[in-house]
Structure formats: structure tokens, C-alpha cells
Amino acid sequence: MDRSSAGALDAERQRLLRSLPAVSTLCQHPAVRPFVDELGERAVVPVIQEVLAATRQTILTTGQAGDVLTALLRELEQLARPRLEPVINATGVVIHTNLGRAPVSEEAAQAMADAARRYTALEIELETGRRGGRMAEISRLLSLLTGAEAGLAVNNNAAAVLLVLSTFCAGRAVLVSRSQAVEIGGGFRIPDVLRQSGARLVEVGTTNRTYVRDYEAAISEETAAILSVHWSNFRIIGFTHQPSLEELAELAHAHGLLLIEDVGSGALLDTAQFGLAHEPTVQEAIAAGADLVCFSGDKLLGGPQAGLIVGRRSLIERLERHPLARAIRADKTALAGLATTLRHYVRGEAMEKIPVWRMIAAPVAALEERCRNWAAELAASVDCSVVATEATVGGGSLPGETLPSVALAIPAVSLQARYGLGLEEFARRLRLGRPPVIGRVEDERLMLDARTVLPEQDRVLVTAIRRALGIT
């Protein structure tokens, strides 16, 4: 670049910098003023300053300014809009980790809201007026449902496993099959959790085949427990072998060791009745002789985020007394939602009340009928079709298993021809709507899977599609 060109560029940069509006001017802009009224100047002014600073840097770097007002409004909209607002999950993934895993039942949501807005009898016995334990109700319900002597809840399953290992295995060895020294999700690695707890990992067997004799050969005076970890988000197939829990329980107890089972998904119902592979249940783990069983509250259990531990009463009581238990305990809202969810199982109404099981149990014929109703309501607005597809359970449960489903398919060619909309832009508009709708793009079509859309969301979904098309 010659000197004259460089000089012209510098002059353009200076012109653009001088043209930037003042903070006070932007505060009074008609498009910005509603945000000032809603959020207050103390919140809006720093955002304006950040946008102006970023714009100045862009000018100095590239010689271009961009649209300051557009950038500012985008930032203010994100600030004003709740980050965790409810969305419609039309992806076909029932337990969608990125969408908050399992939605709770209406009754559980109400119980959580009631607990949040009012005082609760969290740690008081109403009959005597004395202080009581916050886990009494949860422990009783878990005992009734699983056959365990007692139970408790912490804030997630990773915490549950950490608490168990910290309480019973710190400074000692824990035997784990080499195939089970896994990363379960979100960087949660069994070897790391063992290390954090102070326990020492002793791997036994091989990646694909582990026998009881491998565990027995590794037992020493330093051994505290055998840890069994369910393959919740992957499979090893082919030339494989793993001992049964019954075999591990017999071995552990013969040597005075604990058998700890991380069953993961928290299934209390048999998934095979829905045409899926059988997911090990908590009841089966207890019946097989596991001393402590850890599992999630917000996967197949269908409740709020929680880590649940069930097992022998004496062991549960030791867990409750460990200092870590206070740091990771579940709060009153989670306990209220969890208790209501567990009562759905006690009453035999889980498939009618808990959204995860409502979705899994929904007949294909009912899904097709709903999809056809969507298509009929949208026929005048956009070309669409009802197609057979497959949904998944997701959330680290039943890897590779699918459920037959039905989806509304909106083709890219129709969106472009009728509205000049690209497929990605249409999907983006749906995501940014109120409520947001999350579908999936497949074969140049936007697919909205009916299995993960609850029937009471049908009308809202159709309205959201119309809005994304610009139809009011």
C-alpha cells in the first residue's frame, strides 16, 4: 500500500471514529429507550460503552465500522431476555442435555415453585417442633420404590459418586473393570473422580472382557470396594464379557468389600416394554446385592437435577455425616420436585404424568395424527409433509436405541420459493422466537419431531412456525 492509500485509510478511520454516537445519544434513541426503561441506565450504559469500544477497535483494525445500533440492540435483547426461558423441543431427542435434560411433571413444577416462594418444613418435625432431617421423605420414597433400606439426594450423580468414594474409599484401592474406567459426559471421568476422592484406581480385566477372577486376583488389604459403572452412553459389542452384579456382590461380600454400582440413568421402569433395549433398573441393582447404588434424578427418572444414592441404612447414615454431603446437598426446590416425581411412581402414574415417559410411551399413531393436524393448519402458509422418522432417548441412556416417530418436514425449496428464506435462517428464526422452537435439519428439510413435543404444546408450535415465516 503506497503512502497516499495509507493516508486515505487513516483519514477514513478518523472520520468513522468521529462519527460514532455519544453514549447519551444512544441512550435516548427510540429503539434503545425501552431497554433503558426496563433495565435502567446503570445496566444499559455499560453495554453501550462495550459496543462502542468494540466498534472503535474494529475501525482501527479493519477501517470499517459496522452498524453500531444493530450490534447494541442485539446485546440489549440478550441482556433483557431470560437465558433459561422454556423452549419447545422438536429434535426427537427425549432427554436432551443441551435443553436441560428431563422436563418435570406439572405437579412437580408446581411443588418446586411453591417451595421456592414460601417457607417450608425443610428441617423441622411439625408434630414435635424439633429439628428434623431434610432427607426423611426422600429416603422413605426411595426405599419403597427400590427395595433399599434408605436413600439420600445430592445435587447430581457425579456428586453422588464422589461422596460415596470420599466416604468409604479415601486412601484405599477401588477395583474397576478396564472397560468401565470411562468418561460419561461433560468431562466426568471415573479415574478423575476416584483421584479427587482420594481413592486409588486399580483397573482389572481388559477393555472387552473382564471376569470375576480378574477382580479376585486384584484384591489386597488395601482394597475398599468394587465399583461397577453402567455403560450409559456407549456400547462395546462382539467378543465381550462382564460379570453380573450378583457375581460381583458375592465376591465383594466374601472379602468384606463394598459393591458400589453407578447405574447412571435412574430407570425405575422397564424400558423393554416400549420396544427399547432393557436399561438396568435401580431395583435390579439392589436386588443383585449392591451395597450402594448411585443414579441421576433428571434422566429416565424424569425429575429435577439430583444425584440419588440408595443402599444399606448404616452406609447412607455415614454418607449423611460426611462433610462433603453439606457442600453438595440438594436444595428445597429440588427435594420438593423430586418427592412429587417419586410419588408418581408410587401411585403407578409415571407414564401418564412424567413428560419423559409420556414421550417414550406415546403411540406412533397418535404422533402421526398430531403431525397431520399441524400440517393441515399450516397448509396455506408453507408446503410441508408428514414423514416417518426415528427418535432417541438421549441423555446418556440407551445408546444406539431408537423409537419410531413422526415428524413434520418443511423443505428448503419451499421456504426459498415462497418466502426467500434459507433453511438455516428459518431454523434460526424458530430458535429466536417466543417460545423458541428447536428442530433439526435433515436432507434439506427442517424436521419437527412430534415425539418430543407434548400435546399441550401443539397450538403454540404452529403459531411459532407462522411467526418465523412472518405470518401474524
C-alpha positions as CSV (number, residue, x, y, z in Angstrom):
1,M,0.0,0.0,0.0
2,D,1.5,3.4,-1.0
3,R,1.6,6.4,1.2
4,S,-1.4,8.1,-0.4
5,S,-3.5,5.0,0.1
6,A,-2.4,4.6,3.7
7,G,-3.2,8.2,4.3
8,A,-6.6,7.9,2.8
9,L,-7.3,4.9,5.0
10,D,-6.1,6.7,8.1
11,A,-8.4,9.6,7.2
12,E,-11.3,7.2,6.8
13,R,-10.6,5.7,10.2
14,Q,-10.6,9.1,11.8
15,R,-13.8,10.0,10.1
16,L,-15.5,6.8,11.3
17,L,-14.3,7.3,14.8
18,R,-15.6,10.9,14.9
19,S,-18.9,9.7,13.6
20,L,-19.6,7.3,16.4
21,P,-22.6,8.5,18.5
22,A,-22.2,9.6,22.1
23,V,-23.4,7.3,24.9
24,S,-26.1,9.8,25.9
25,T,-27.3,10.0,22.3
26,L,-27.7,6.2,22.1
27,C,-29.5,6.1,25.5
28,Q,-32.1,8.5,24.0
29,H,-32.5,6.6,20.7
30,P,-36.2,5.4,20.3
31,A,-35.1,1.8,19.8
32,V,-32.9,1.8,22.9
33,R,-35.1,3.8,25.2
34,P,-37.4,0.8,26.0
35,F,-34.4,-1.1,27.3
36,V,-33.4,1.9,29.4
37,D,-36.9,2.0,30.9
38,E,-36.9,-1.8,31.5
39,L,-33.3,-2.3,32.7
40,G,-32.3,1.1,33.9
41,E,-29.4,3.3,32.8
42,R,-27.0,1.6,35.2
43,A,-27.3,-1.6,33.2
44,V,-27.6,-0.1,29.7
45,V,-24.8,2.4,29.8
46,P,-22.0,-0.2,30.3
47,V,-23.4,-2.2,27.4
48,I,-23.3,0.9,25.1
49,Q,-19.7,1.5,26.2
50,E,-18.7,-2.0,25.4
51,V,-20.3,-1.9,22.0
52,L,-18.7,1.5,21.2
53,A,-15.3,0.2,22.4
54,A,-15.6,-2.9,20.2
55,T,-16.6,-0.8,17.2
56,R,-13.6,1.5,17.7
57,Q,-11.3,-1.5,17.7
58,T,-12.9,-2.8,14.5
59,I,-12.5,0.6,12.9
60,L,-8.8,0.7,13.9
61,T,-8.2,-2.8,12.7
62,T,-10.2,-3.0,9.5
63,G,-11.2,0.5,8.6
64,Q,-14.9,-0.4,8.8
65,A,-17.5,0.4,11.5
66,G,-20.4,-1.8,11.0
67,D,-23.9,-0.9,12.3
68,V,-23.5,0.2,15.9
69,L,-27.2,0.4,16.6
70,T,-27.8,-3.2,15.4
71,A,-24.9,-4.5,17.5
72,L,-26.2,-2.6,20.5
73,L,-29.8,-3.8,20.2
74,R,-28.6,-7.4,19.8
75,E,-26.7,-7.1,23.1
76,L,-29.5,-5.5,24.9
77,E,-32.0,-8.1,23.7
78,Q,-29.8,-10.8,25.0
79,L,-29.5,-9.0,28.4
80,A,-33.2,-8.5,28.7
81,R,-34.3,-11.9,27.5
82,P,-34.1,-14.7,30.1
83,R,-31.3,-17.1,29.3
84,L,-33.2,-20.1,30.6
85,E,-36.5,-19.5,29.0
86,P,-38.7,-22.5,28.1
87,V,-38.2,-24.0,24.6
88,I,-40.2,-26.5,22.5
89,N,-38.0,-29.5,21.9
90,A,-38.8,-30.8,18.4
91,T,-35.5,-32.5,17.9
92,G,-36.6,-36.1,18.6
93,V,-34.1,-36.4,21.5
94,V,-36.2,-37.1,24.6
95,I,-33.6,-36.4,27.3
96,H,-31.8,-33.6,25.6
97,T,-28.8,-32.5,27.7
98,N,-28.4,-29.1,25.9
99,L,-32.1,-28.4,26.6
100,G,-32.0,-29.2,30.3
101,R,-32.5,-32.9,30.2
102,A,-35.8,-34.1,31.6
103,P,-38.8,-31.7,31.9
104,V,-40.6,-32.4,35.2
105,S,-44.3,-33.0,35.5
106,E,-46.7,-30.2,36.1
107,E,-47.3,-31.3,39.6
108,A,-43.5,-31.4,40.3
109,A,-43.1,-28.0,38.8
110,Q,-45.8,-26.6,41.0
111,A,-44.3,-28.2,44.1
112,M,-40.9,-26.7,43.2
113,A,-42.5,-23.2,42.7
114,D,-44.4,-23.5,46.0
115,A,-41.2,-24.5,47.9
116,A,-39.3,-21.6,46.3
117,R,-41.8,-18.9,47.1
118,R,-42.7,-19.9,50.6
119,Y,-41.1,-21.1,53.8
120,T,-41.2,-24.9,54.0
121,A,-40.9,-27.5,56.8
122,L,-37.5,-28.4,55.4
123,E,-35.7,-29.4,58.6
124,I,-38.4,-29.3,61.2
125,E,-40.7,-32.0,62.6
126,L,-44.1,-30.3,62.6
127,E,-45.5,-32.7,65.2
128,T,-42.8,-32.1,67.8
129,G,-41.4,-28.7,66.7
130,R,-37.9,-30.1,66.8
131,R,-35.3,-30.1,64.1
132,G,-35.5,-33.0,61.7
133,G,-33.6,-34.3,58.8
134,R,-34.3,-32.9,55.3
135,M,-34.0,-36.4,53.7
136,A,-36.7,-38.3,55.7
137,E,-39.3,-38.0,52.9
138,I,-36.9,-38.7,50.0
139,S,-35.4,-41.7,51.9
140,R,-38.8,-43.2,52.6
141,L,-40.0,-42.9,49.0
142,L,-36.7,-44.3,47.5
143,S,-36.9,-47.2,49.9
144,L,-40.5,-48.0,48.9
145,L,-39.6,-47.8,45.2
146,T,-36.2,-49.6,45.1
147,G,-36.2,-52.0,48.0
148,A,-33.2,-50.3,49.5
149,E,-33.1,-49.7,53.3
150,A,-32.6,-45.9,52.8
151,G,-31.6,-43.2,50.4
152,L,-30.5,-39.6,50.0
153,A,-30.2,-36.9,47.4
154,V,-27.4,-34.6,46.4
155,N,-27.1,-32.1,43.6
156,N,-26.2,-34.5,40.7
157,N,-24.9,-38.0,40.1
158,A,-21.3,-37.0,39.7
159,A,-21.5,-35.6,43.3
160,A,-23.2,-38.8,44.4
161,V,-20.3,-41.0,43.2
162,L,-17.8,-38.6,44.6
163,L,-19.5,-38.6,48.0
164,V,-19.6,-42.4,48.1
165,L,-15.9,-42.8,47.2
166,S,-14.8,-40.0,49.5
167,T,-16.6,-41.5,52.4
168,F,-15.7,-45.2,52.1
169,C,-12.6,-45.4,49.8
170,A,-10.3,-42.4,50.5
171,G,-6.7,-43.6,50.8
172,R,-7.6,-47.1,49.7
173,A,-7.9,-49.1,46.4
174,V,-11.1,-49.4,44.3
175,L,-11.4,-52.1,41.6
176,V,-12.8,-51.1,38.3
177,S,-13.1,-53.1,35.1
178,R,-10.9,-51.5,32.4
179,S,-13.9,-51.2,30.2
180,Q,-15.7,-49.1,32.9
181,A,-12.9,-46.5,33.5
182,V,-14.9,-44.3,31.2
183,E,-15.8,-40.7,30.5
184,I,-19.6,-40.5,31.0
185,G,-20.2,-36.9,29.8
186,G,-19.2,-33.3,30.3
187,G,-15.7,-34.4,31.1
188,F,-16.9,-36.6,34.0
189,R,-14.2,-39.3,34.0
190,I,-14.3,-42.2,36.5
191,P,-10.5,-42.1,37.0
192,D,-10.6,-38.4,37.8
193,V,-13.4,-38.8,40.3
194,L,-11.5,-41.6,42.0
195,R,-8.4,-39.4,42.2
196,Q,-10.4,-36.4,43.6
197,S,-12.0,-38.6,46.3
198,G,-8.6,-39.8,47.5
199,A,-9.1,-43.3,46.3
200,R,-6.7,-45.3,44.2
201,L,-7.9,-46.8,40.9
202,V,-7.0,-50.4,40.2
203,E,-8.0,-51.5,36.7
204,V,-8.9,-55.1,36.2
205,G,-9.5,-57.2,33.1
206,T,-9.4,-55.9,29.6
207,T,-11.3,-53.4,27.5
208,N,-13.7,-56.0,26.1
209,R,-13.5,-59.0,28.6
210,T,-13.4,-58.9,32.3
211,Y,-14.1,-61.9,34.6
212,V,-14.7,-62.4,38.3
213,R,-11.3,-64.0,38.6
214,D,-9.7,-60.7,37.4
215,Y,-11.3,-58.8,40.3
216,E,-10.4,-61.6,42.8
217,A,-6.7,-61.5,41.7
218,A,-6.5,-57.8,42.3
219,I,-8.0,-57.8,45.9
220,S,-5.5,-56.8,48.6
221,E,-5.5,-55.5,52.1
222,E,-5.7,-52.0,50.6
223,T,-8.9,-52.7,48.7
224,A,-12.1,-51.0,49.9
225,A,-14.6,-51.6,47.2
226,I,-15.6,-52.8,43.8
227,L,-17.1,-50.1,41.6
228,S,-19.3,-51.1,38.7
229,V,-20.2,-48.4,36.2
230,H,-23.1,-48.9,33.7
231,W,-22.2,-48.1,30.1
232,S,-24.8,-45.3,29.9
233,N,-23.7,-43.6,26.7
234,F,-21.8,-46.2,24.6
235,R,-21.7,-49.9,23.9
236,I,-19.0,-52.5,23.5
237,I,-20.2,-55.3,21.3
238,G,-18.8,-58.5,19.8
239,F,-16.3,-60.6,21.8
240,T,-17.2,-59.3,25.3
241,H,-17.8,-60.4,28.8
242,Q,-18.6,-58.7,32.1
243,P,-19.5,-60.4,35.4
244,S,-23.1,-60.0,36.6
245,L,-23.8,-57.8,39.6
246,E,-24.8,-60.9,41.6
247,E,-21.3,-62.4,40.9
248,L,-19.6,-59.2,42.0
249,A,-21.7,-58.9,45.1
250,E,-20.9,-62.4,46.1
251,L,-17.1,-61.8,45.6
252,A,-17.2,-58.4,47.4
253,H,-19.0,-59.6,50.4
254,A,-16.9,-62.7,50.7
255,H,-13.9,-60.4,51.1
256,G,-15.6,-57.8,53.3
257,L,-15.7,-55.2,50.5
258,L,-18.4,-52.8,49.3
259,L,-20.0,-53.2,45.9
260,I,-20.9,-49.8,44.5
261,E,-23.0,-49.5,41.4
262,D,-23.2,-46.4,39.3
263,V,-26.3,-47.2,37.3
264,G,-26.5,-43.7,35.7
265,S,-29.9,-43.2,34.1
266,G,-32.1,-43.8,37.1
267,A,-34.6,-46.1,35.4
268,L,-37.3,-47.3,37.7
269,L,-39.5,-48.7,34.8
270,D,-38.5,-51.5,32.4
271,T,-37.7,-49.8,29.1
272,A,-38.2,-53.1,27.2
273,Q,-42.0,-52.6,27.4
274,F,-41.6,-49.7,24.9
275,G,-39.7,-51.7,22.3
276,L,-36.3,-50.5,23.6
277,A,-33.4,-52.5,25.0
278,H,-33.6,-53.2,28.7
279,E,-32.0,-50.5,30.7
280,P,-30.8,-51.8,34.1
281,T,-33.1,-50.5,36.9
282,V,-32.2,-49.4,40.3
283,Q,-34.4,-52.1,41.8
284,E,-32.4,-54.8,40.0
285,A,-29.1,-53.4,41.3
286,I,-30.4,-53.5,44.9
287,A,-31.8,-57.0,44.4
288,A,-28.5,-58.2,43.0
289,G,-26.7,-57.2,46.2
290,A,-25.2,-53.8,45.5
291,D,-24.4,-52.1,48.8
292,L,-24.8,-48.6,47.4
293,V,-26.4,-47.5,44.0
294,C,-25.9,-44.1,42.5
295,F,-28.1,-42.6,39.8
296,S,-29.4,-39.4,38.2
297,G,-32.7,-37.7,39.1
298,D,-33.1,-35.9,35.8
299,K,-32.7,-38.6,33.2
300,L,-35.0,-41.6,33.0
301,L,-36.3,-40.9,36.5
302,G,-37.8,-37.8,35.0
303,G,-37.3,-35.4,37.9
304,P,-35.2,-32.3,38.7
305,Q,-31.5,-32.4,38.6
306,A,-30.3,-34.6,41.5
307,G,-27.9,-37.4,42.3
308,L,-29.5,-40.2,44.3
309,I,-27.9,-42.8,46.5
310,V,-29.7,-45.8,47.8
311,G,-28.5,-48.8,49.9
312,R,-27.9,-50.1,53.4
313,R,-29.1,-47.7,56.1
314,S,-25.9,-47.8,58.0
315,L,-24.0,-46.7,54.9
316,I,-26.4,-44.0,54.0
317,E,-26.2,-42.6,57.5
318,R,-22.4,-42.4,57.2
319,L,-22.7,-40.6,53.9
320,E,-25.1,-38.0,55.5
321,R,-22.5,-37.3,58.2
322,H,-19.6,-36.7,55.8
323,P,-18.6,-33.0,55.5
324,L,-18.8,-33.2,51.7
325,A,-22.5,-34.0,52.0
326,R,-23.4,-30.5,53.1
327,A,-21.4,-28.9,50.2
328,I,-23.3,-30.9,47.6
329,R,-26.7,-31.3,49.1
330,A,-29.9,-30.7,47.1
331,D,-31.9,-27.6,47.8
332,K,-35.5,-27.4,48.9
333,T,-36.9,-26.8,45.4
334,A,-35.1,-29.9,44.1
335,L,-36.3,-32.0,47.0
336,A,-39.9,-30.8,46.5
337,G,-39.8,-31.7,42.8
338,L,-38.1,-35.0,43.5
339,A,-40.6,-36.1,46.1
340,T,-43.5,-35.3,43.8
341,T,-41.9,-37.2,41.0
342,L,-41.2,-40.2,43.1
343,R,-44.9,-40.2,44.2
344,H,-45.9,-40.5,40.6
345,Y,-44.1,-43.9,40.6
346,V,-45.6,-44.9,44.0
347,R,-49.1,-44.2,42.6
348,G,-48.4,-46.0,39.3
349,E,-49.0,-42.9,37.2
350,A,-45.5,-42.2,35.9
351,M,-46.4,-42.9,32.3
352,E,-49.3,-40.5,32.5
353,K,-47.6,-37.7,34.5
354,I,-43.9,-37.6,33.9
355,P,-43.0,-36.0,30.5
356,V,-40.1,-38.3,29.7
357,W,-42.3,-41.4,30.0
358,R,-45.2,-39.7,28.2
359,M,-42.9,-39.1,25.3
360,I,-41.4,-42.6,25.3
361,A,-44.8,-44.3,25.7
362,A,-46.7,-42.2,23.0
363,P,-48.1,-44.5,20.3
364,V,-46.9,-43.8,16.7
365,A,-50.5,-43.5,15.5
366,A,-51.1,-40.6,18.0
367,L,-47.9,-38.9,16.9
368,E,-49.0,-39.2,13.2
369,E,-52.4,-37.8,13.9
370,R,-50.9,-34.7,15.7
371,C,-48.5,-34.2,12.9
372,R,-51.2,-34.3,10.3
373,N,-53.1,-31.7,12.3
374,W,-50.0,-29.4,12.3
375,A,-49.7,-29.9,8.5
376,A,-53.4,-29.1,8.0
377,E,-53.2,-25.9,10.0
378,L,-50.1,-24.8,8.0
379,A,-51.2,-25.9,4.6
380,A,-52.0,-22.4,3.4
381,S,-48.7,-21.0,4.8
382,V,-46.0,-23.4,3.8
383,D,-45.5,-26.7,1.9
384,C,-44.9,-29.5,4.4
385,S,-45.3,-33.2,4.7
386,V,-45.7,-35.8,7.5
387,V,-42.8,-38.3,7.4
388,A,-41.7,-41.3,9.4
389,T,-38.6,-40.9,11.4
390,E,-36.7,-42.1,14.5
391,A,-36.4,-40.5,17.9
392,T,-33.8,-41.3,20.5
393,V,-33.9,-41.4,24.3
394,G,-30.6,-39.4,24.7
395,G,-29.2,-38.1,27.9
396,G,-26.6,-40.8,28.2
397,S,-29.3,-43.5,28.2
398,L,-29.8,-46.5,25.9
399,P,-27.1,-45.7,23.4
400,G,-27.9,-46.7,19.8
401,E,-31.6,-47.3,20.7
402,T,-34.3,-45.6,18.7
403,L,-38.0,-45.1,18.9
404,P,-40.2,-45.0,15.8
405,S,-41.6,-41.5,15.4
406,V,-43.3,-39.0,13.1
407,A,-42.1,-35.5,12.1
408,L,-43.4,-32.5,10.2
409,A,-40.9,-31.9,7.3
410,I,-40.6,-28.4,5.9
411,P,-38.4,-28.4,2.7
412,A,-35.8,-25.8,2.0
413,V,-37.0,-25.4,-1.6
414,S,-40.5,-24.3,-0.4
415,L,-39.1,-21.8,2.1
416,Q,-36.9,-20.3,-0.6
417,A,-39.6,-20.2,-3.3
418,R,-42.4,-18.7,-1.1
419,Y,-40.5,-16.5,1.4
420,G,-37.0,-16.2,0.1
421,L,-35.9,-17.9,3.3
422,G,-32.9,-20.2,3.6
423,L,-33.3,-23.3,5.7
424,E,-30.7,-22.2,8.3
425,E,-32.3,-18.7,8.6
426,F,-35.7,-20.3,9.1
427,A,-34.3,-22.6,11.8
428,R,-32.6,-19.5,13.4
429,R,-35.9,-17.6,13.4
430,L,-37.6,-20.5,15.2
431,R,-34.8,-20.6,17.8
432,L,-35.2,-16.9,18.4
433,G,-39.0,-16.9,18.6
434,R,-41.0,-16.8,21.8
435,P,-41.1,-19.5,22.7
436,P,-38.0,-20.8,20.9
437,V,-38.5,-24.0,18.8
438,I,-35.6,-26.3,18.3
439,G,-35.8,-28.7,15.4
440,R,-33.2,-30.5,13.3
441,V,-32.1,-30.0,9.7
442,E,-32.0,-33.2,7.7
443,D,-31.9,-33.9,4.0
444,E,-32.6,-30.2,3.1
445,R,-35.6,-30.2,5.3
446,L,-36.4,-28.8,8.8
447,M,-37.8,-31.7,10.8
448,L,-40.0,-31.1,13.8
449,D,-40.4,-34.4,15.6
450,A,-43.7,-34.9,17.4
451,R,-42.4,-37.4,19.9
452,T,-40.6,-34.7,21.9
453,V,-43.4,-32.1,21.6
454,L,-46.0,-32.5,24.3
455,P,-49.6,-32.4,23.0
456,E,-50.4,-29.3,25.1
457,Q,-47.6,-27.5,23.0
458,D,-49.2,-28.2,19.6
459,R,-51.0,-24.9,19.1
460,V,-48.1,-22.9,20.4
461,L,-45.8,-24.7,17.9
462,V,-48.0,-24.0,14.9
463,T,-48.2,-20.3,15.9
464,A,-44.4,-20.2,16.3
465,I,-43.9,-21.6,12.8
466,R,-46.2,-18.9,11.3
467,R,-44.3,-16.2,13.2
468,A,-41.0,-17.5,11.9
469,L,-42.5,-17.2,8.3
470,G,-43.5,-13.7,9.0
471,I,-47.2,-14.5,9.2
472,T,-49.0,-12.8,12.1
